[in-house]
Amino acid sequence: METKDKELLRGGQFLVKETKCEDVFTPEDFSEEQKMMKEAVMEFNEREIIAHKARFEAKDFAFTEEVMRKAGELGFLGVAVPEAYGGLDMGFVSTLLVCDYISSGTGSFSTAFGAHTGIGTMPITLYGTEEQKQKYVPKLATGEWFGAYCLTEPGAGSDANSGKTTATLSEDGKSYKINGQKMWISNAGFCRLMIVFARIENDKNITGFIVEYDKDNPNGITLGEEEHKLGIRASSTRQVFFNDTVVPVENMLAGRGEGFKIAMNALNVGRIKLAGACLDSQRRILTTAVQYANERKQFNTPIADFGAIKYKLAEMAASAYAGESATYRAAKNIEDRISLRVAAGNSHQEAELKGVEEYAIECSILKVAVSEDVQNCADEGIQIFGGMGFSEETPMEAAWRDARIARIYEGTNEINRMLSVGMLVKKAMKGHVDLLGPATKVQEELMGIPSFETPDYSELFSEEKEMIAKLKKVFLMVAGAAVQKFGPDLEEHQQLLIAASDILIEIYMAESAILRAEKNAKRFGEEAQAIQIAMAKLYLYNAVSIVEKNGKESIISFAEGDEQRMLLMGLKRFVKYTNYPDIVDLRIAIAEKVKAENKYCF
Ligand SMILES: Cc1cc2nc3c(=O)[nH]c(=O)nc-3n(C[C@H](O)[C@H](O)[C@H](O)COP(=O)(O)OP(=O)(O)OC[C@H]3O[C@@H](n4cnc5c(N)ncnc54)[C@H](O)[C@@H]3O)c2cc1C
């Protein structure tokens, strides 16, 4: 079905508009081509990565490079790259799918893959000139060359625009000399090209450059030793030093001072891809955990039969289901937005850039939510394995260590939390998302007398969808009151911003899970989708608790007296179920299904 501009929600609009289940894309909507791609990637993952897991854990950096080269030969590095530059041009959903299913074997390969195909290549496909794209992208898309992205410095991490690396124009105006130190650079040990950010004179913003790196002719570039890391042990991470590195002027990316914009937009794409890259890890952790739990007996009983273990299996499954639902929903929105822009006459490059930028809020939400879900899942995975979970002999400890980095890179989760709310407020101020109208309506509702009628909840998810609508009111009520109270100073109140972002995140994730389960129930039948429905309901129930906690803390921090009482009463009303779901029964049903299938099976 063709998507029309007015039907497609803008980024952030999910908060103020109702989405119909027919309008979301779900993993069950993969095309035949996408399913074939998924099979091919899963097979590659099993054969080339999982079978050699021990080599990655033993810090075999050369092996990571070798497997990357094989991925290049099979076309996996060029899925997102236009055909004109040697790629497969498969669209955004397919790009996500490859990131997803190639990433679960080890975080080492997943990081190398993400750094190369995402931040190492995308700045050129998104911002490069025709000459730059012709010269470099085919080499990157095929794996002839590998890319790295040099933004972070010892003194410039989250404050990425504060770097001290300099770029000085030569007297003849033909080249720049780059001097400085970069830190934590993924793929540094085997890359042939670096995207380097440096400051020209006293510019406010940094500038991006494409820098070739040939070990035999290093051009002033030296590498530090490999870092000794908690996880992703065979991902090459080094410092990079530039000492009068000469870069021709034609290798500047976009314009002077455009580097910060490039860095931020490359990270938007990187964030949703990182979410995708955590999904299959989560599925694999659950599968490994349930297989162990079915086998392991204590008190003459498989531990999977204990309620305490069922609790964990069900929670792990529900969060993986929500992660998949939200990631592919956003990916398809991005793909559709790109198509609409291409149809409207934008170049593919411009369309892709703007398409992803439009959903930057969702990209931040996903990065935070899925990176935390995979970490929690791995933690519970260790617990299910008991003492064996703590041993290097089982895969859980490596999964846990590898998952940890996802909360740090591509912008820490604190930064992404604050960004998601900050971007939403900015969009509202620009008139792209109307928050004021709905927020005013919520205020009026708070002043009015609540309805005591009991609505008809007989239709599937009618109460849950009403609950989602109420959670959106909580966000509007809390964020609206906070904006009124603090105005532009709100950004100084980080605990409030983080609480607001937790509410926002839960709304998006829970709504996505419910819409997916509803769509599937309509087409495959409620009975066939009973467990998916249970997972969506369980996820929402947990989301309501998180929203209630964050809403309450926020309200009592900035409101007093009558206002506080009114807001707390509103909160109570907005997080109240008429018919509470029996969460214990839901968890048991989910766990029994996962146990019976002996894997994550959705
Ligand atoms: C294994 C690994 C691979 C990496 N790969 C790359 C790469 O390929 N290229 C690259 O350029 N970089 C890379 N990085 C760097 C990574 O992006 C940074 O580590 C990250 O952005 C955080 O910066 P920092 O480490 O300096 O932490 P800091 O910025 O010092 O942050 C420390 C803590 O303070 C918090 N904090 C910072 N500022 C604020 C604020 N304004 N408000 C509230 N809290 C704040 C952070 O959230 C964090 O919890 C990598 C890092 C690692 C560990």
The ligand as a Gaussian input file, in Angstrom:
#p B3LYP/6-31G(d) Opt

LIG

0 1
 C       34.366000       0.356000      23.332000
 C       34.119000       1.753000      22.873000
 C       34.058000       2.040000      21.520000
 C       33.886000       3.347000      21.078000
 N       33.914000       3.619000      19.731000
 C       33.957000       4.921000      19.325000
 C       34.216000       5.253000      17.964000
 O       34.352000       4.374000      17.091000
 N       34.326000       6.563000      17.615000
 C       34.172000       7.565000      18.531000
 O       34.274000       8.722000      18.149000
 N       33.908000       7.291000      19.836000
 C       33.808000       6.000000      20.261000
 N       33.587000       5.705000      21.586000
 C       33.424000       6.790000      22.527000
 C       32.025000       6.906000      23.101000
 O       31.149000       7.402000      22.133000
 C       32.126000       7.762000      24.360000
 O       32.759000       6.966000      25.335000
 C       30.781000       8.262000      24.850000
 O       30.246000       9.195000      23.951000
 C       30.870000       8.905000      26.229000
 O       31.921000       9.815000      26.296000
 P       32.983000       9.717000      27.509000
 O       33.485000       8.321000      27.553000
 O       33.971000      10.794000      27.358000
 O       32.130000       9.928000      28.798000
 P       31.720000      11.359000      29.456000
 O       31.184000      12.255000      28.419000
 O       32.843000      11.838000      30.296000
 O       30.531000      10.882000      30.371000
 C       30.715000      10.278000      31.656000
 C       29.353000      10.203000      32.350000
 O       28.820000      11.520000      32.515000
 C       27.563000      11.623000      31.886000
 N       27.416000      12.944000      31.279000
 C       28.254000      13.568000      30.424000
 N       27.771000      14.758000      30.056000
 C       26.597000      14.904000      30.686000
 C       25.604000      15.924000      30.710000
 N       25.683000      17.029000      29.977000
 N       24.531000      15.726000      31.487000
 C       24.395000      14.615000      32.219000
 N       25.276000      13.603000      32.228000
 C       26.368000      13.750000      31.475000
 C       27.531000      10.511000      30.844000
 O       26.224000      10.119000      30.507000
 C       28.320000       9.427000      31.539000
 O       27.483000       8.705000      32.388000
 C       33.696000       4.379000      22.029000
 C       33.727000       4.088000      23.389000
 C       33.940000       2.798000      23.822000
 C       34.020000       2.536000      25.296000

